[in-house]
Amino acid sequence: MQMHTPLLSAAAGCVLLASCAVGPDYQRPREPLPQAFKETGPWKEAVPADLLARGDWWAVFDDPVLNQIEADAHRASPRLHAAMARVDQARAIAGIAQSYLYPTITVEATAGRFGVSGNRPDQPSKLPTNRDYETNAFRVPLYASYEIDVWGKLRRLNESALAQVEATLAGYQTVLLTLEADIAQTYFALRVTDEDLRILAANFDLQRRARDLVAARRQGGLASELDLARVETELASTEAQTQASVRRRMELEASLAVLVGKLPESFSVAAQPLSLKAPAVPAGLPSELLERRPDVAQAERLLAARNAEIGLAQAAWFPSIRLTGAVGFESNELNSLLDKESTILGITASLAQPIFDGGRISGNIERAKAAYLENLSNYRQQILVAFQEVDSTLGGLRVLSDQADAQSRAMVNAEKASVLATVRYRAGLVIVLEVIDAQRTSLQAQRQNLQILNQQLTTSVALAKALGGGWAEPRAPASSQQTASLRPQS
């Protein structure tokens, strides 16, 4: 204990000295939030962002197949695995930065045997003659080195590294949210294509019956060869459109397989009747929903890291104080190595103060400040983009709702006109061109109505993504849930 007392006392004094940190302490920028949006009216009362739960936001569409595909992607997507690896790298770097806050302790054991020349020039004067001899050297020292963080350089380094971890974790969440949205939009496009194929098949059947009717009337001399050619043309055109939709479905299914992380050959989605509809979005969403957007959180955490780097750069102006100590044993005989008389002890303190560096430190400080201002502008820009995306998607949903109502009326009337034209043609009251035109208009109305539904679904997904993961009511999770929410899924 007597050997360790000087080293421990010096270390304790260093800890007491390390009580300040140069550079600005981080303050999160207070960006003004709008009192009202163009599309939704006043926002609700503010709710802390960390109490807002994302959850499985796509469950609002109530599609079991989509739920399963999203779950499969969480497990197998290479995109997520790569993002998780980036988080692990950031955590490892933060661990390295944190290690500088603690002493470095090493042990270096050596053993050797040396032969000394009898003709060496440094002969002891008390010896009458030169003398050669051999000796052993056993040494077991323990070294301890510690930099006293008086100016907070190491703490700023650790602060920056931790903010970088949080930024990388937010980047993972951005990748996750983007993947979930891409899967949902691709899946909806696939389901819409299935419904498109059903519509084309039904219209192909109607056009085939119209062709058969014209062919029968042609044989009876009531229709011309031109009439038959026209209906055959329309039938072939519908068949070509069907093949185009088949090809599009194959492409969408392959894209969905890649998003999930599977080979297209081993992935398939069975066709089923379309029962999807755009979910209702509640009015008066809280503006703090935007604060859980991972891209906004990432920009804010990077800003905190840049702020810490300013203090790290400014600390280079101040002295660097390092304490080094050694304690151990040294002997020329192994059996006496651990004796009290073989003890060695040493302690040194060093101070390094920059005097002249040609402006390197000043330049680094200016660089750090400029990097902070750059990230501050990026953070503000990300907030503007977030509000713009929410405003655009909300407005888009409102317009699409009105468009869908008008298109539904057009589709009903087009189907009615197609039926009436066929009946009138059978009675010989109209020519075949009116039947063809009515059927073509009906098909276009049905497909356009389907495309509007697809736009409503994809815009709803875009709104969920713009809000950082849906518009679920905020709830306060348990502490275990809060901890789990900080851990990326793998």
C-alpha positions in Angstrom: 0.0 0.0 0.0 2.9 2.4 0.7 4.1 1.8 -2.9 0.8 2.6 -4.4 0.0 5.7 -2.3 1.8 8.3 -4.3 0.3 7.1 -7.6 -3.2 6.9 -6.2 -3.0 10.3 -4.5 -1.8 11.9 -7.8 -4.6 10.3 -9.7 -7.2 11.5 -7.2 -5.9 15.0 -7.5 -6.2 14.8 -11.3 -9.8 13.8 -11.0 -10.5 16.8 -8.8 -8.9 19.1 -11.3 -10.9 17.8 -14.2 -14.0 19.9 -13.5 -14.5 22.2 -16.5 -14.9 21.8 -20.2 -14.0 24.4 -22.7 -16.3 25.2 -25.6 -20.1 25.9 -25.8 -22.5 23.6 -24.0 -25.1 22.2 -26.5 -28.5 23.8 -26.6 -31.1 22.3 -28.9 -32.3 25.0 -31.4 -35.9 26.1 -30.8 -37.5 26.1 -34.2 -40.9 27.7 -34.5 -43.8 25.3 -35.2 -46.8 26.5 -37.2 -50.0 27.1 -35.3 -52.0 25.7 -38.2 -51.5 23.8 -41.4 -53.4 24.6 -44.6 -55.1 21.2 -44.7 -55.7 20.2 -41.1 -56.5 23.2 -38.9 -54.9 23.9 -35.5 -52.5 21.4 -34.1 -53.3 19.7 -30.8 -51.5 20.4 -27.6 -47.8 19.5 -27.6 -46.9 16.0 -26.5 -43.2 15.0 -25.7 -41.8 13.3 -28.7 -40.3 10.4 -26.7 -43.8 9.5 -25.5 -45.1 9.0 -29.1 -45.2 5.4 -30.2 -44.5 4.4 -33.8 -45.6 0.8 -33.7 -46.6 -1.2 -36.8 -48.1 1.8 -38.6 -49.0 -0.3 -41.7 -51.5 -2.3 -39.6 -54.0 0.5 -40.2 -54.5 -1.0 -43.7 -55.7 -4.2 -42.0 -54.0 -6.6 -44.5 -52.6 -9.8 -43.0 -50.4 -10.5 -46.1 -48.8 -7.0 -45.8 -48.2 -7.5 -42.1 -46.4 -10.8 -42.8 -44.3 -9.3 -45.6 -43.2 -6.4 -43.3 -42.3 -8.8 -40.5 -40.2 -10.9 -43.0 -38.4 -7.8 -44.2 -37.4 -6.9 -40.6 -35.7 -10.2 -40.3 -34.1 -10.7 -43.7 -33.5 -7.3 -45.4 -29.8 -6.8 -46.3 -30.5 -3.1 -46.3 -31.4 -3.3 -42.6 -28.4 -5.5 -41.8 -26.1 -3.0 -43.4 -27.7 -0.1 -41.4 -27.3 -2.2 -38.2 -23.7 -2.7 -38.9 -23.2 1.0 -39.2 -24.8 1.4 -35.7 -22.4 -1.2 -34.3 -19.5 0.6 -35.8 -20.6 3.9 -34.2 -21.0 2.2 -30.9 -17.5 0.7 -31.1 -16.1 4.2 -31.9 -17.9 5.6 -28.9 -16.4 2.9 -26.8 -12.9 3.8 -28.0 -13.6 7.5 -27.2 -14.9 6.6 -23.7 -11.7 4.6 -23.0 -9.6 7.7 -23.1 -11.4 8.9 -19.9 -9.7 6.1 -17.9 -6.0 5.2 -17.2 -4.1 2.9 -19.5 -2.5 0.1 -17.5 -0.1 -2.4 -19.1 2.3 -5.0 -17.8 5.5 -5.9 -19.6 7.4 -8.9 -18.3 10.9 -9.6 -19.6 13.5 -12.2 -18.9 17.0 -12.5 -20.3 20.6 -13.5 -19.9 23.5 -11.4 -20.9 27.3 -11.9 -21.2 29.5 -9.0 -20.3 33.0 -8.6 -22.0 36.1 -8.6 -20.0 37.6 -6.0 -22.3 34.7 -3.5 -22.0 35.8 0.2 -21.7 33.8 0.9 -18.6 35.7 -1.4 -16.2 35.3 -0.5 -12.5 38.5 1.2 -11.2 38.5 -0.7 -8.0 39.0 -4.0 -9.7 42.7 -4.9 -10.3 42.1 -6.7 -13.6 39.4 -6.7 -16.3 36.7 -9.3 -15.7 34.0 -10.8 -17.8 30.9 -12.4 -16.4 27.3 -13.5 -17.2 24.1 -12.3 -15.5 20.3 -12.8 -15.6 17.7 -10.0 -15.9 14.1 -10.6 -14.8 11.7 -7.6 -14.8 8.0 -7.4 -14.2 6.9 -3.7 -14.3 3.3 -2.4 -14.3 2.8 0.9 -16.1 -0.1 3.3 -15.7 -0.6 6.4 -17.9 -3.4 8.9 -17.5 -4.2 12.2 -19.2 -5.8 14.7 -16.8 -8.9 16.0 -18.6 -8.6 19.5 -17.0 -10.1 21.3 -20.0 -12.7 18.7 -21.0 -11.1 17.6 -24.2 -11.7 14.0 -23.6 -15.2 14.6 -22.4 -16.0 16.6 -25.5 -14.7 13.7 -27.6 -16.9 11.3 -25.7 -19.9 13.7 -26.0 -19.4 13.9 -29.8 -19.0 10.1 -30.1 -22.2 9.4 -28.2 -24.1 11.9 -30.3 -22.8 10.2 -33.4 -24.1 6.9 -32.1 -27.6 8.4 -31.6 -27.4 9.9 -35.1 -26.4 6.6 -36.6 -29.3 4.9 -34.7 -31.6 7.5 -36.2 -30.2 6.8 -39.6 -31.1 3.1 -39.0 -34.6 4.1 -38.2 -34.7 6.2 -41.4 -33.7 3.1 -43.4 -36.2 1.0 -41.6 -39.1 3.5 -42.1 -38.1 3.9 -45.8 -38.0 0.2 -46.3 -41.4 -0.3 -44.6 -42.9 2.5 -46.8 -41.4 1.0 -50.0 -42.8 -2.4 -49.2 -46.2 -1.0 -48.5 -46.3 1.0 -51.7 -45.0 -1.8 -53.8 -47.5 -4.2 -52.2 -50.4 -1.9 -53.0 -49.2 -1.5 -56.6 -49.2 -5.3 -56.8 -52.7 -5.6 -55.4 -53.9 -2.8 -57.8 -52.4 -4.7 -60.7 -54.3 -7.8 -59.7 -57.5 -5.8 -59.7 -56.5 -4.3 -63.0 -56.1 -7.8 -64.5 -59.6 -8.7 -63.2 -61.1 -5.6 -64.8 -59.3 -6.4 -68.1 -60.5 -10.0 -68.0 -64.1 -8.9 -67.4 -64.0 -6.4 -70.2 -62.3 -8.9 -72.5 -65.2 -11.2 -71.9 -67.7 -8.4 -72.7 -65.8 -7.5 -75.9 -65.6 -11.1 -76.9 -69.3 -11.4 -76.7 -69.7 -8.2 -78.6 -67.4 -9.6 -81.3 -69.5 -12.8 -81.4 -72.7 -10.7 -81.8 -71.2 -8.6 -84.6 -69.9 -11.9 -86.3 -73.4 -13.3 -86.1 -75.0 -10.2 -87.6 -72.3 -10.2 -90.3 -73.4 -13.7 -91.3 -77.0 -12.5 -91.4 -76.0 -9.5 -93.6 -76.8 -7.0 -90.8 -73.2 -5.9 -90.2 -70.3 -5.2 -92.4 -66.7 -6.6 -92.5 -65.6 -3.2 -91.3 -67.7 -3.5 -88.1 -66.2 -7.0 -87.4 -62.6 -5.6 -87.9 -63.3 -2.8 -85.5 -64.5 -5.1 -82.7 -61.6 -7.5 -83.4 -59.2 -4.6 -83.0 -60.6 -3.5 -79.7 -60.5 -7.1 -78.5 -56.8 -7.5 -79.4 -56.0 -4.1 -77.8 -57.5 -5.3 -74.5 -55.5 -8.5 -74.8 -52.3 -6.5 -75.3 -53.1 -4.4 -72.2 -53.6 -7.5 -70.2 -50.2 -8.8 -71.1 -48.6 -5.5 -70.1 -50.3 -5.8 -66.7 -49.1 -9.3 -66.4 -45.5 -8.1 -67.0 -45.9 -5.3 -64.5 -47.1 -7.7 -61.9 -44.0 -9.9 -62.4 -41.8 -6.9 -62.0 -43.6 -5.7 -58.8 -43.4 -9.2 -57.3 -39.7 -9.3 -58.0 -39.1 -5.9 -56.5 -41.0 -6.9 -53.4 -38.9 -10.0 -53.1 -35.7 -7.9 -53.1 -37.1 -5.5 -50.5 -37.9 -8.4 -48.2 -34.5 -9.9 -48.8 -35.4 -13.0 -50.7 -34.6 -14.3 -54.2 -37.5 -13.7 -56.7 -37.6 -17.4 -57.5 -38.4 -18.3 -53.9 -41.0 -15.5 -53.3 -44.6 -15.1 -54.5 -47.7 -13.3 -53.5 -51.0 -15.0 -54.4 -53.6 -12.9 -56.2 -56.7 -12.0 -54.2 -59.7 -9.7 -54.5 -58.9 -6.1 -53.8 -60.4 -5.0 -50.4 -58.0 -2.2 -49.6 -59.1 1.4 -49.0 -57.3 4.5 -47.9 -57.5 4.9 -44.1 -59.1 7.9 -42.5 -56.6 10.5 -41.1 -57.7 12.2 -37.9 -57.8 16.0 -37.9 -55.7 18.0 -35.5 -52.5 15.9 -35.5 -49.9 17.1 -33.0 -46.9 18.9 -34.6 -44.6 16.9 -32.3 -45.3 13.9 -34.4 -42.6 15.4 -36.7 -40.1 15.3 -33.9 -40.1 11.5 -34.1 -39.1 11.6 -37.8 -35.7 9.8 -37.7 -34.2 12.1 -40.3 -35.0 15.1 -38.2 -33.6 13.4 -35.1 -30.5 12.4 -37.1 -29.9 16.0 -38.2 -30.3 17.2 -34.6 -27.9 14.6 -33.1 -25.3 15.4 -35.8 -25.7 19.1 -34.7 -24.9 18.1 -31.1 -21.8 16.2 -32.3 -20.5 19.2 -34.2 -21.1 21.4 -31.2 -19.0 19.1 -29.0 -16.2 19.1 -31.7 -15.9 22.9 -31.2 -14.9 22.4 -27.6 -12.6 19.6 -28.6 -10.8 21.9 -31.1 -10.6 24.8 -28.6 -9.1 22.5 -25.9 -6.0 22.2 -28.1 -5.0 25.7 -27.0 -4.6 24.5 -23.4 -1.8 22.4 -21.8 -2.0 18.6 -22.0 -1.1 17.1 -18.6 -0.2 13.4 -18.5 0.7 11.3 -15.4 2.8 8.2 -15.8 3.6 5.7 -13.1 5.4 2.4 -12.9 5.6 -0.2 -10.1 6.9 -3.8 -10.2 9.9 -6.0 -9.5 13.4 -6.4 -11.0 16.1 -9.0 -10.1 18.9 -11.0 -11.6 17.6 -14.1 -10.0 14.2 -15.6 -10.6 13.8 -16.9 -7.0 14.3 -13.3 -5.6 12.2 -11.5 -8.2 9.3 -11.0 -5.8 11.3 -10.0 -2.8 10.9 -6.6 -1.2 14.4 -5.6 -2.1 13.5 -6.2 -5.8 10.8 -3.6 -5.9 10.9 -0.7 -8.5 8.8 2.4 -8.4 8.5 5.5 -10.5 6.1 8.3 -11.2 6.4 11.2 -13.7 4.2 14.1 -14.7 4.5 15.9 -18.1 3.0 19.0 -19.4 2.8 19.9 -23.1 1.8 23.4 -24.1 1.5 24.5 -27.8 3.6 27.6 -28.5 3.5 28.0 -32.2 1.8 25.8 -34.8 1.4 28.0 -37.8 -2.3 28.6 -37.2 -3.3 24.9 -37.2 -5.3 25.1 -34.0 -7.1 28.3 -35.1 -7.9 26.8 -38.4 -9.3 23.7 -36.8 -11.5 25.7 -34.5 -12.9 27.7 -37.5 -13.5 24.5 -39.3 -15.4 23.1 -36.3 -17.6 26.2 -36.1 -18.3 26.2 -39.8 -19.3 22.5 -39.6 -21.7 23.4 -36.7 -23.3 26.1 -38.8 -23.6 23.7 -41.8 -25.4 21.1 -39.6 -27.6 23.8 -38.1 -28.7 24.8 -41.6 -29.2 21.1 -42.5 -31.3 20.7 -39.4 -33.5 23.7 -40.2 -33.8 22.5 -43.8 -34.9 19.0 -42.6 -37.7 20.6 -40.5 -38.9 22.6 -43.5 -38.9 19.5 -45.6 -40.8 17.6 -43.0 -43.6 20.2 -42.8 -43.7 20.5 -46.6 -44.1 16.7 -47.0 -46.9 16.6 -44.4 -48.7 19.5 -45.9 -48.3 18.1 -49.5 -49.6 14.6 -48.6 -52.5 16.0 -46.5 -53.5 18.2 -49.4 -53.0 15.4 -51.9 -55.3 13.1 -49.9 -58.0 15.7 -49.8 -57.8 16.3 -53.5 -57.7 12.6 -54.3 -60.8 12.1 -52.2 -62.7 14.6 -54.2 -61.3 13.1 -57.4 -62.3 9.6 -56.4 -65.9 10.7 -55.8 -66.1 12.3 -59.2 -64.4 9.3 -60.9 -66.8 6.9 -59.2 -69.8 8.7 -60.7 -68.1 8.7 -64.1 -67.4 5.0 -63.8 -71.1 4.2 -63.0 -72.4 6.2 -65.9 -69.8 4.7 -68.3 -70.9 1.2 -67.3 -74.5 2.2 -67.8 -73.7 3.7 -71.2 -71.9 0.5 -72.2 -74.9 -1.7 -71.3 -77.4 0.7 -73.1 -75.2 0.8 -76.2 -75.1 -3.0 -76.5 -78.9 -3.2 -76.0 -79.5 -0.5 -78.7 -77.1 -2.2 -81.1 -79.0 -5.5 -80.7 -82.1 -3.7 -81.6 -80.5 -2.2 -84.7 -80.8 1.4 -83.4 -77.1 2.3 -83.3 -74.0 1.4 -85.2 -71.2 -0.8 -83.8 -68.9 2.2 -83.2 -71.1 3.4 -80.4 -70.8 0.0 -78.7 -67.0 0.0 -79.1 -66.7 3.6 -77.8 -69.0 2.9 -74.8 -67.0 -0.2 -73.9 -63.7 1.6 -74.3 -64.9 4.5 -72.1 -66.2 2.1 -69.4 -62.9 0.3 -69.3 -60.9 3.5 -69.1 -63.2 4.8 -66.3 -62.7 1.6 -64.3 -59.0 1.6 -64.7 -58.7 5.3 -63.9 -60.8 4.7 -60.7 -58.4 2.0 -59.7 -55.4 4.2 -60.3 -56.9 6.9 -58.1 -57.3 4.3 -55.3 -53.7 3.3 -55.8 -52.7 7.0 -55.4 -54.7 7.3 -52.3 -53.0 4.2 -50.8 -49.5 5.3 -51.7 -50.2 8.9 -50.5 -51.4 7.5 -47.2 -48.1 5.6 -46.9 -46.2 8.8 -47.8 -48.1 10.6 -45.0 -47.2 7.9 -42.5 -43.6 8.2 -43.5 -43.7 12.0 -43.4 -45.0 11.9 -39.8 -42.2 9.5 -38.8 -44.4 6.4 -38.7 -48.1 6.9 -38.8 -50.5 9.0 -36.9 -51.3 6.8 -33.8 -52.4 8.5 -30.6 -49.5 9.2 -28.3 -49.0 6.8 -25.4 -46.5 6.6 -22.6 -44.5 3.4 -22.9 -43.1 1.4 -20.0 -39.5 1.9 -19.2 -38.6 -1.5 -20.7 -40.4 -0.4 -23.9 -38.4 2.8 -24.0 -35.2 0.9 -23.7 -36.2 -1.6 -26.4 -37.1 1.3 -28.7 -33.5 2.4 -28.7 -32.3 -0.9 -29.9 -32.4 -1.6 -33.6 -34.2 -4.7 -34.7 -32.1 -7.3 -36.3 
